[in-house]
């Protein structure tokens, strides 16, 4: 029930004027391929298994992906890549994520983002990132089983580091640099597991392959205990 309350609060947030204007304009102008769709055009809540041991943290909703469908990593190629991998790893009930009513269920995982509104050029500003920070702190508090945070990209890694510091965890010093496959042990908090973001730029160029994401999910599975 508390997670549902938080999800509703996220979906009704209008704190950042630039993001409100952009997400709503995208929802009116639309992409030609989705001209008959009714865009969500609001902040996107996290979703998944309330008993999750793995929290998957992305950057922000895509303008014509989650901003259209209302579910994280749903309705675009990044989501296609991610959920196929989650299905192979046993974290998702199916390999596709098309819309909120498609039957997808997550198992032992919760998917969220550092910023909840689609930003112009996929680049949120620091004040927008900071405005969203309380949501992820509350989310983590309501997911007491989380043992690892899978950080999809450097932006998510930086957000996770701030989250750990804000919630009383102790990070190693010096802090490891972000890199694919890097694992950061945390005292008093969930470990951080790093992966390149499943953006089209990364997956089309081969910087992130299905095998590479499978390997990171296997690492995450080991960290949370199989």
C-alpha positions, 0 to 999 in steps of 0.5 A: 500500500505504501509503495502504491501511495509513492507511485501515485505521488510520483505520477502527479509530481509537477516540481520541475517546470522544464520537464513538465513542459517537455514531457507534455509537449511530446505527448501532444506532438507525438512520434508519427509511429505512435500518433494514435497512442495516448501518451502517459506524459507524466512522471513514471513510477518504479514497478516490480516485485515489492520483495525484490532483492535487486533494484535496477536503476536507470537514467530517466524515461525515454520521450517515446518509450516510458513517457508514452507507455507509463512504465519504466523501460517499456515501449522502446528498444532499450526496454526490449534489450533490457527485458529480454536479458531480465527474462533470460536471467529469471527476473522477468516473466516474459522477454518483452515489455510493450505496454502497462497491460501486457502481463509482464511481471518482475521476480525479485527485481524492481525497476526505477530511474534517477529522474522520473520525467523524460528530459530534453535530449535525455539530459536532466539538469542537476536541480531536476536530478536533486528534486527526484532524489527523495523519491528514490530514497523513499522507494529504497526504504519501502523495499527492505529486501534490496541487496544490490542496485544495478546501475545502468550507466554512469548517471545512475551510478552517480545517483546510487552513490548519492543515495547510499551516502544519503541513507547512511551506507559507507562506500569504499575510499577511493570510490571505484570509477564507473565501468561495466561489470564493476561491483562496489561493496557497501557497508550498511547498504546494498552493493552497487553493480555497474552496467553500460546503459542499454541505449540504442547508441550502446547496443547498436554499436556493440558497446553493450551486447546481450552476452555482456548484460547477461554477465552483469545480471549473473554477477548481480544474481551472485551478489543478492544470493542466487 
